[in-house]
């Protein structure tokens, strides 16, 4: 993993100075492919600017009205935690290989070759119950 940060004070015309932080991070993680259940490597990358304000209420209000990422400035900023959170947000919801290296471990080729009409009906027991009650539902 590699990362860097850069902070600066920006003073808009007629306004008070604003604290900004630029965060860039790259990492490669191993996750489980949701198709073949084998490990797959994912490259993660983040490049974001954060504006810091004095409290949570101001951050929530400004975050709704702005495209900028606004955070309340904590007494102690844990950069590792911020980086981890931002990288976690970039993880794919359903990680998978472009082409899986092996067939699915639970694939049963023999069952797939049996014609549908010869397979047992999983609802046959329900049908028998319905017939046994005189056909009333």
N, CA, C and O atoms as a DFTB+ gen file, in Angstrom:
548 C
 N C O
     1  1       0.848      -1.162       0.000
     2  2       0.000       0.000       0.000
     3  2       0.897       1.230       0.000
     4  3       1.950       1.257       0.638
     5  1       0.455       2.241      -0.730
     6  2       1.151       3.521      -0.697
     7  2       0.095       4.616      -0.545
     8  3      -1.022       4.499      -1.048
     9  1       0.480       5.687       0.165
    10  2      -0.450       6.780       0.369
    11  2       0.307       8.065       0.617
    12  3       1.482       8.056       0.983
    13  1      -0.391       9.179       0.409
    14  2       0.185      10.478       0.723
    15  2      -0.951      11.441       1.050
    16  3      -2.091      11.262       0.621
    17  1      -0.604      12.462       1.819
    18  2      -1.568      13.501       2.159
    19  2      -0.900      14.855       1.979
    20  3       0.322      14.994       2.030
    21  1      -1.742      15.826       1.770
    22  2      -1.273      17.198       1.609
    23  2      -2.352      18.103       2.186
    24  3      -3.512      18.020       1.782
    25  1      -1.985      18.958       3.119
    26  2      -2.942      19.876       3.719
    27  2      -2.671      21.296       3.289
    28  3      -1.531      21.661       3.002
    29  1      -3.719      22.098       3.246
    30  2      -3.557      23.511       2.905
    31  2      -4.693      24.329       3.490
    32  3      -5.784      23.818       3.742
    33  1      -4.421      25.594       3.697
    34  2      -5.445      26.561       4.109
    35  2      -5.835      27.365       2.883
    36  3      -4.983      27.948       2.212
    37  1      -7.125      27.392       2.599
    38  2      -7.644      28.180       1.472
    39  2      -8.482      29.311       2.050
    40  3      -9.302      29.097       2.943
    41  1      -8.274      30.500       1.539
    42  2      -9.040      31.648       2.007
    43  2      -9.859      32.191       0.838
    44  3      -9.321      32.860      -0.044
    45  1     -11.175      31.900       0.833
    46  2     -12.023      32.445      -0.232
    47  2     -12.182      33.961      -0.052
    48  3     -12.031      34.464       1.061
    49  1     -12.481      34.688      -1.125
    50  2     -12.664      36.143      -1.043
    51  2     -13.734      36.465      -0.016
    52  3     -14.853      35.955      -0.078
    53  1     -13.371      37.318       0.926
    54  2     -14.321      37.763       1.940
    55  2     -14.695      36.707       2.968
    56  3     -15.634      36.909       3.737
    57  1     -13.985      35.589       3.002
    58  2     -14.331      34.522       3.936
    59  2     -13.190      34.185       4.875
    60  3     -12.100      34.751       4.795
    61  1     -13.467      33.257       5.759
    62  2     -12.458      32.798       6.711
    63  2     -11.642      31.669       6.080
    64  3     -12.117      30.984       5.174
    65  1     -10.417      31.480       6.562
    66  2      -9.587      30.386       6.034
    67  2     -10.263      29.022       6.247
    68  3     -10.910      28.782       7.266
    69  1     -10.095      28.149       5.263
    70  2     -10.673      26.807       5.301
    71  2      -9.537      25.777       5.281
    72  3      -8.592      25.901       4.503
    73  1      -9.639      24.767       6.140
    74  2      -8.643      23.699       6.180
    75  2      -9.050      22.597       5.205
    76  3     -10.171      22.092       5.269
    77  1      -8.146      22.227       4.307
    78  2      -8.384      21.188       3.309
    79  2      -7.283      20.134       3.406
    80  3      -6.142      20.438       3.754
    81  1      -7.645      18.900       3.094
    82  2      -6.691      17.797       3.093
    83  2      -6.883      16.989       1.817
    84  3      -7.993      16.565       1.495
    85  1      -5.776      16.781       1.092
    86  2      -5.808      15.911      -0.087
    87  2      -5.261      14.552       0.329
    88  3      -4.201      14.454       0.947
    89  1      -6.000      13.511      -0.019
    90  2      -5.605      12.149       0.318
    91  2      -5.527      11.334      -0.964
    92  3      -6.480      11.300      -1.743
    93  1      -4.401      10.684      -1.181
    94  2      -4.272       9.723      -2.276
    95  2      -3.739       8.426      -1.688
    96  3      -2.833       8.437      -0.853
    97  1      -4.295       7.332      -2.119
    98  2      -3.865       6.028      -1.610
    99  2      -4.114       4.963      -2.671
   100  3      -5.073       5.029      -3.439
   101  1      -3.225       3.986      -2.688
   102  2      -3.361       2.833      -3.575
   103  2      -3.034       1.582      -2.776
   104  3      -2.126       1.577      -1.945
   105  1      -3.780       0.532      -3.038
   106  2      -3.528      -0.743      -2.361
   107  2      -4.027      -1.882      -3.233
   108  3      -4.870      -1.688      -4.109
   109  1      -3.503      -3.058      -2.987
   110  2      -3.996      -4.263      -3.641
   111  2      -4.405      -5.220      -2.534
   112  3      -3.629      -5.485      -1.616
   113  1      -5.622      -5.737      -2.621
   114  2      -6.125      -6.647      -1.605
   115  2      -6.608      -7.935      -2.260
   116  3      -6.985      -7.955      -3.432
   117  1      -6.588      -9.010      -1.476
   118  2      -7.120     -10.292      -1.938
   119  2      -8.511     -10.446      -1.340
   120  3      -8.688     -10.358      -0.125
   121  1      -9.489     -10.675      -2.196
   122  2     -10.863     -10.921      -1.765
   123  2     -11.324     -12.220      -2.406
   124  3     -10.592     -12.808      -3.202
   125  1     -12.511     -12.673      -2.077
   126  2     -13.031     -13.931      -2.611
   127  2     -13.941     -13.666      -3.798
   128  3     -14.890     -12.887      -3.705
   129  1     -13.647     -14.315      -4.903
   130  2     -14.481     -14.215      -6.103
   131  2     -15.853     -14.810      -5.777
   132  3     -15.939     -15.912      -5.236
   133  1     -16.901     -14.100      -6.098
   134  2     -18.247     -14.558      -5.778
   135  2     -18.792     -15.558      -6.786
   136  3     -19.891     -16.081      -6.603
   137  1     -18.035     -15.831      -7.854
   138  2     -18.434     -16.864      -8.807
   139  2     -17.778     -18.195      -8.499
   140  3     -18.456     -19.217      -8.391
   141  1     -16.447     -18.185      -8.354
   142  2     -15.726     -19.460      -8.188
   143  2     -15.211     -19.674      -6.765
   144  3     -14.665     -20.736      -6.467
   145  1     -15.370     -18.699      -5.893
   146  2     -14.958     -18.763      -4.495
   147  2     -13.444     -18.906      -4.315
   148  3     -12.983     -19.389      -3.281
   149  1     -12.681     -18.492      -5.313
   150  2     -11.219     -18.495      -5.242
   151  2     -10.739     -17.065      -4.982
   152  3     -11.474     -16.113      -5.241
   153  1      -9.513     -16.906      -4.475
   154  2      -8.997     -15.553      -4.243
   155  2      -8.858     -14.773      -5.549
   156  3      -8.497     -15.332      -6.585
   157  1      -9.147     -13.488      -5.484
   158  2      -8.965     -12.590      -6.621
   159  2      -8.352     -11.301      -6.076
   160  3      -8.749     -10.828      -5.011
   161  1      -7.408     -10.742      -6.786
   162  2      -6.747      -9.505      -6.360
   163  2      -7.501      -8.310      -6.930
   164  3      -7.859      -8.282      -8.108
   165  1      -7.734      -7.325      -6.070
   166  2      -8.405      -6.091      -6.477
   167  2      -7.456      -4.922      -6.237
   168  3      -6.881      -4.790      -5.156
   169  1      -7.299      -4.082      -7.243
   170  2      -6.526      -2.852      -7.093
   171  2      -7.467      -1.747      -6.642
   172  3      -8.485      -1.487      -7.283
   173  1      -7.124      -1.098      -5.534
   174  2      -7.937      -0.023      -4.983
   175  2      -7.172       1.284      -5.116
   176  3      -5.954       1.315      -4.942
   177  1      -7.882       2.359      -5.422
   178  2      -7.245       3.676      -5.540
   179  2      -8.218       4.750      -5.079
   180  3      -9.412       4.705      -5.373
   181  1      -7.672       5.715      -4.348
   182  2      -8.455       6.837      -3.824
   183  2      -7.677       8.115      -4.093
   184  3      -6.461       8.158      -3.908
   185  1      -8.373       9.145      -4.526
   186  2      -7.797      10.477      -4.649
   187  2      -8.921      11.461      -4.334
   188  3      -9.807      11.684      -5.159
   189  1      -8.881      12.049      -3.132
   190  2      -9.983      12.908      -2.684
   191  2      -9.458      14.097      -1.896
   192  3      -8.379      14.065      -1.305
   193  1     -10.267      15.144      -1.915
   194  2     -10.041      16.325      -1.090
   195  2     -11.118      16.364      -0.027
   196  3     -12.281      16.076      -0.310
   197  1     -10.745      16.716       1.193
   198  2     -11.676      16.849       2.305
   199  2     -11.573      18.262       2.855
   200  3     -10.480      18.806       3.013
   201  1     -12.714      18.838       3.141
   202  2     -12.742      20.137       3.809
   203  2     -13.108      19.890       5.266
   204  3     -14.060      19.166       5.555
   205  1     -12.367      20.479       6.172
   206  2     -12.626      20.320       7.596
   207  2     -13.323      21.553       8.147
   208  3     -12.945      22.685       7.847
   209  1     -14.357      21.311       8.964
   210  2     -15.095      22.380       9.636
   211  2     -15.087      22.098      11.137
   212  3     -14.640      21.039      11.578
   213  1     -15.589      23.060      11.917
   214  2     -15.405      22.976      13.375
   215  2     -16.225      21.915      14.087
   216  3     -15.772      21.404      15.112
   217  1     -17.427      21.550      13.594
   218  2     -18.223      20.560      14.330
   219  2     -19.074      19.701      13.398
   220  3     -19.191      19.972      12.203
   221  1     -19.668      18.649      13.984
   222  2     -20.469      17.674      13.215
   223  2     -21.706      18.310      12.584
   224  3     -22.055      17.981      11.451
   225  1     -22.373      19.217      13.303
   226  2     -23.582      19.839      12.766
   227  2     -23.271      20.644      11.504
   228  3     -23.993      20.563      10.510
   229  1     -22.197      21.414      11.556
   230  2     -21.797      22.200      10.390
   231  2     -21.385      21.280       9.243
   232  3     -21.700      21.554       8.085
   233  1     -20.688      20.201       9.556
   234  2     -20.263      19.253       8.528
   235  2     -21.472      18.617       7.851
   236  3     -21.502      18.505       6.625
   237  1     -22.464      18.200       8.627
   238  2     -23.660      17.569       8.060
   239  2     -24.420      18.549       7.173
   240  3     -24.875      18.186       6.089
   241  1     -24.557      19.786       7.632
   242  2     -25.276      20.809       6.860
   243  2     -24.551      21.113       5.550
   244  3     -25.173      21.174       4.489
   245  1     -23.240      21.300       5.627
   246  2     -22.466      21.639       4.430
   247  2     -22.345      20.452       3.480
   248  3     -22.307      20.639       2.264
   249  1     -22.285      19.244       4.011
   250  2     -22.151      18.056       3.181
   251  2     -23.382      17.855       2.306
   252  3     -23.268      17.385       1.174
   253  1     -24.568      18.210       2.825
   254  2     -25.807      18.064       2.040
   255  2     -25.876      19.100       0.918
   256  3     -26.415      18.824      -0.153
   257  1     -25.325      20.300       1.167
   258  2     -25.437      21.392       0.209
   259  2     -24.267      21.497      -0.754
   260  3     -24.272      22.363      -1.628
   261  1     -23.266      20.639      -0.616
   262  2     -22.040      20.795      -1.382
   263  2     -21.611      19.483      -2.016
   264  3     -21.948      18.403      -1.531
   265  1     -20.870      19.591      -3.098
   266  2     -20.275      18.406      -3.724
   267  2     -18.978      18.013      -3.033
   268  3     -18.462      16.917      -3.248
   269  1     -18.447      18.916      -2.196
   270  2     -17.206      18.641      -1.472
   271  2     -17.457      17.639      -0.352
   272  3     -18.563      17.534       0.180
   273  1     -16.398      16.903      -0.007
   274  2     -16.451      16.019       1.156
   275  2     -16.108      16.855       2.377
   276  3     -14.997      17.373       2.491
   277  1     -17.063      16.984       3.290
   278  2     -16.895      17.832       4.465
   279  2     -16.867      16.950       5.709
   280  3     -17.745      16.111       5.911
   281  1     -15.847      17.154       6.537
   282  2     -15.698      16.401       7.774
   283  2     -15.505      17.364       8.937
   284  3     -14.960      18.455       8.773
   285  1     -15.960      16.945      10.112
   286  2     -15.692      17.718      11.324
   287  2     -14.241      17.470      11.711
   288  3     -13.770      16.333      11.700
   289  1     -13.537      18.548      12.054
   290  2     -12.131      18.424      12.424
   291  2     -12.027      17.861      13.833
   292  3     -12.410      18.525      14.796
   293  1     -11.512      16.642      13.962
   294  2     -11.384      16.042      15.297
   295  2     -10.178      16.625      16.029
   296  3      -9.315      17.267      15.431
   297  1     -10.144      16.386      17.318
   298  2      -8.999      16.844      18.114
   299  2      -7.718      16.149      17.642
   300  3      -6.661      16.772      17.548
   301  1      -7.829      14.841      17.345
   302  2      -6.710      14.065      16.810
   303  2      -7.204      13.348      15.568
   304  3      -8.155      12.569      15.631
   305  1      -6.568      13.607      14.449
   306  2      -6.950      12.974      13.184
   307  2      -6.103      11.719      12.988
   308  3      -4.876      11.792      12.929
   309  1      -6.767      10.569      12.888
   310  2      -6.085       9.301      12.640
   311  2      -6.088       9.056      11.127
   312  3      -7.074       8.574      10.570
   313  1      -4.979       9.393      10.475
   314  2      -4.904       9.250       9.017
   315  2      -5.054       7.807       8.567
   316  3      -5.682       7.538       7.543
   317  1      -4.488       6.884       9.317
   318  2      -4.603       5.469       8.925
   319  2      -6.064       5.032       8.897
   320  3      -6.472       4.285       8.008
   321  1      -6.854       5.493       9.866
   322  2      -8.274       5.147       9.905
   323  2      -9.020       5.778       8.723
   324  3      -9.862       5.127       8.105
   325  1      -8.718       7.026       8.413
   326  2      -9.351       7.704       7.278
   327  2      -8.997       7.005       5.973
   328  3      -9.864       6.796       5.126
   329  1      -7.734       6.645       5.806
   330  2      -7.298       5.947       4.595
   331  2      -7.992       4.592       4.475
   332  3      -8.477       4.228       3.404
   333  1      -8.036       3.856       5.572
   334  2      -8.700       2.546       5.562
   335  2     -10.170       2.685       5.180
   336  3     -10.671       1.926       4.351
   337  1     -10.862       3.651       5.781
   338  2     -12.279       3.861       5.467
   339  2     -12.477       4.182       3.992
   340  3     -13.377       3.639       3.352
   341  1     -11.647       5.054       3.454
   342  2     -11.794       5.445       2.051
   343  2     -11.487       4.291       1.108
   344  3     -12.162       4.133       0.091
   345  1     -10.480       3.482       1.427
   346  2     -10.178       2.319       0.590
   347  2     -11.290       1.279       0.667
   348  3     -11.637       0.671      -0.345
   349  1     -11.852       1.069       1.855
   350  2     -12.965       0.122       1.992
   351  2     -14.163       0.542       1.143
   352  3     -14.875      -0.304       0.602
   353  1     -14.381       1.840       1.030
   354  2     -15.497       2.332       0.221
   355  2     -15.305       2.069      -1.272
   356  3     -16.273       2.098      -2.033
   357  1     -14.065       1.812      -1.698
   358  2     -13.813       1.545      -3.117
   359  2     -13.870       0.063      -3.469
   360  3     -13.802      -0.298      -4.644
   361  1     -13.997      -0.812      -2.445
   362  2     -14.090      -2.247      -2.725
   363  2     -15.319      -2.547      -3.572
   364  3     -16.374      -1.949      -3.360
   365  1     -15.201      -3.462      -4.528
   366  2     -16.383      -3.832      -5.314
   367  2     -17.408      -4.557      -4.433
   368  3     -17.040      -5.289      -3.515
   369  1     -18.670      -4.349      -4.717
   370  2     -19.731      -5.005      -3.951
   371  2     -19.696      -6.508      -4.190
   372  3     -19.879      -7.297      -3.263
   373  1     -19.461      -6.900      -5.440
   374  2     -19.400      -8.321      -5.798
   375  2     -18.068      -8.566      -6.515
   376  3     -17.999      -8.469      -7.740
   377  1     -17.018      -8.880      -5.761
   378  2     -15.729      -9.126      -6.414
   379  2     -15.757     -10.427      -7.213
   380  3     -16.337     -11.424      -6.783
   381  1     -15.119     -10.397      -8.383
   382  2     -15.046     -11.625      -9.186
   383  2     -13.957     -11.472     -10.249
   384  3     -13.578     -10.366     -10.634
   385  1     -13.479     -12.613     -10.697
   386  2     -12.503     -12.650     -11.788
   387  2     -13.204     -12.232     -13.080
   388  3     -14.421     -12.368     -13.211
   389  1     -12.421     -11.724     -14.031
   390  2     -12.985     -11.511     -15.366
   391  2     -13.323     -12.868     -15.977
   392  3     -14.387     -13.059     -16.566
   393  1     -12.390     -13.800     -15.820
   394  2     -12.598     -15.190     -16.233
   395  2     -12.067     -16.049     -15.087
   396  3     -10.883     -15.994     -14.756
   397  1     -12.938     -16.827     -14.499
   398  2     -12.542     -17.649     -13.351
   399  2     -11.544     -18.718     -13.792
   400  3     -11.702     -19.311     -14.859
   401  1     -10.499     -18.970     -12.962
   402  2      -9.463     -19.932     -13.340
   403  2      -9.927     -21.389     -13.312
   404  3      -9.351     -22.230     -14.001
   405  1     -10.955     -21.694     -12.528
   406  2     -11.435     -23.071     -12.404
   407  2     -12.958     -23.080     -12.466
   408  3     -13.597     -22.072     -12.163
   409  1     -13.551     -24.228     -12.860
   410  2     -15.017     -24.303     -12.832
   411  2     -15.516     -24.204     -11.388
   412  3     -14.758     -24.416     -10.442
   413  1     -16.760     -23.890     -11.241
   414  2     -17.344     -23.763      -9.916
   415  2     -17.205     -25.068      -9.148
   416  3     -17.450     -26.134      -9.713
   417  1     -16.818     -25.016      -7.874
   418  2     -16.598     -26.241      -7.105
   419  2     -17.883     -27.019      -6.841
   420  3     -17.809     -28.218      -6.571
   421  1     -19.030     -26.407      -6.906
   422  2     -20.283     -27.096      -6.618
   423  2     -21.043     -27.492      -7.880
   424  3     -22.157     -28.009      -7.796
   425  1     -20.449     -27.254      -9.046
   426  2     -21.127     -27.617     -10.294
   427  2     -21.203     -29.134     -10.414
   428  3     -20.196     -29.826     -10.262
   429  1     -22.403     -29.647     -10.689
   430  2     -22.610     -31.084     -10.839
   431  2     -23.044     -31.342     -12.276
   432  3     -24.218     -31.187     -12.612
   433  1     -22.094     -31.737     -13.125
   434  2     -22.357     -31.927     -14.544
   435  2     -23.362     -33.046     -14.766
   436  3     -24.210     -32.932     -15.651
   437  1     -23.295     -34.132     -13.984
   438  2     -24.203     -35.258     -14.187
   439  2     -25.655     -34.845     -13.981
   440  3     -26.524     -35.266     -14.744
   441  1     -25.933     -34.037     -12.976
   442  2     -27.307     -33.612     -12.712
   443  2     -27.820     -32.719     -13.832
   444  3     -28.997     -32.779     -14.188
   445  1     -26.943     -31.893     -14.386
   446  2     -27.352     -31.005     -15.469
   447  2     -27.689     -31.772     -16.737
   448  3     -28.443     -31.276     -17.574
   449  1     -27.138     -32.983     -16.894
   450  2     -27.390     -33.767     -18.097
   451  2     -28.714     -34.520     -18.036
   452  3     -29.174     -35.008     -19.068
   453  1     -29.347     -34.637     -16.869
   454  2     -30.621     -35.338     -16.734
   455  2     -31.723     -34.429     -17.276
   456  3     -31.827     -33.279     -16.851
   457  1     -32.553     -34.920     -18.209
   458  2     -33.636     -34.089     -18.736
   459  2     -34.580     -33.640     -17.620
   460  3     -34.801     -34.376     -16.658
   461  1     -35.123     -32.461     -17.744
   462  2     -35.963     -31.861     -16.710
   463  2     -37.156     -32.740     -16.357
   464  3     -37.540     -32.811     -15.190
   465  1     -37.747     -33.408     -17.339
   466  2     -38.935     -34.222     -17.058
   467  2     -38.613     -35.476     -16.247
   468  3     -39.519     -36.062     -15.655
   469  1     -37.336     -35.908     -16.202
   470  2     -36.945     -37.084     -15.438
   471  2     -36.493     -36.738     -14.018
   472  3     -36.342     -37.638     -13.192
   473  1     -36.275     -35.465     -13.717
   474  2     -35.853     -35.058     -12.375
   475  2     -37.060     -35.087     -11.439
   476  3     -38.178     -34.787     -11.859
   477  1     -36.843     -35.441     -10.191
   478  2     -37.964     -35.445      -9.245
   479  2     -38.468     -34.006      -9.011
   480  3     -37.686     -33.059      -8.930
   481  1     -39.774     -33.883      -8.909
   482  2     -40.391     -32.590      -8.672
   483  2     -40.246     -32.246      -7.191
   484  3     -40.730     -33.000      -6.347
   485  1     -39.597     -31.132      -6.848
   486  2     -39.413     -30.796      -5.442
   487  2     -40.731     -30.460      -4.735
   488  3     -40.778     -30.434      -3.505
   489  1     -41.792     -30.204      -5.489
   490  2     -43.077     -29.862      -4.891
   491  2     -44.064     -31.035      -4.925
   492  3     -45.253     -30.850      -4.668
   493  1     -43.571     -32.248      -5.243
   494  2     -44.437     -33.418      -5.326
   495  2     -45.107     -33.704      -3.985
   496  3     -46.273     -34.095      -3.953
   497  1     -44.392     -33.516      -2.882
   498  2     -44.976     -33.765      -1.555
   499  2     -46.129     -32.805      -1.295
   500  3     -47.136     -33.202      -0.709
   501  1     -46.005     -31.574      -1.710
   502  2     -47.107     -30.603      -1.532
   503  2     -48.318     -30.984      -2.382
   504  3     -49.461     -30.866      -1.939
   505  1     -48.057     -31.441      -3.604
   506  2     -49.146     -31.860      -4.469
   507  2     -49.885     -33.051      -3.874
   508  3     -51.111     -33.126      -3.960
   509  1     -49.141     -33.993      -3.264
   510  2     -49.781     -35.161      -2.649
   511  2     -50.623     -34.735      -1.451
   512  3     -51.701     -35.290      -1.240
   513  1     -50.171     -33.784      -0.677
   514  2     -50.958     -33.288       0.457
   515  2     -52.253     -32.640      -0.013
   516  3     -53.317     -32.817       0.581
   517  1     -52.128     -31.890      -1.092
   518  2     -53.304     -31.204      -1.617
   519  2     -54.346     -32.228      -2.116
   520  3     -55.545     -32.053      -1.898
   521  1     -53.878     -33.294      -2.784
   522  2     -54.797     -34.320      -3.254
   523  2     -55.423     -35.068      -2.087
   524  3     -56.589     -35.457      -2.161
   525  1     -54.676     -35.275      -1.017
   526  2     -55.171     -35.990       0.152
   527  2     -56.227     -35.212       0.915
   528  3     -57.008     -35.813       1.653
   529  1     -56.278     -33.880       0.760
   530  2     -57.263     -33.088       1.482
   531  2     -58.491     -32.838       0.627
   532  3     -59.245     -31.903       0.899
   533  1     -58.708     -33.632      -0.380
   534  2     -59.899     -33.504      -1.195
   535  2     -59.797     -32.385      -2.207
   536  3     -60.808     -31.964      -2.769
   537  1     -58.591     -31.896      -2.448
   538  2     -58.400     -30.871      -3.449
   539  2     -58.698     -29.483      -2.934
   540  3     -58.641     -28.520      -3.699
   541  1     -59.019     -29.349      -1.639
   542  2     -59.308     -28.013      -1.093
   543  2     -58.010     -27.374      -0.623
   544  3     -57.157     -28.018      -0.012
   545  1     -57.890     -26.093      -0.928
   546  2     -56.690     -25.370      -0.529
   547  2     -56.886     -24.619       0.747
   548  3     -55.964     -23.955       1.221
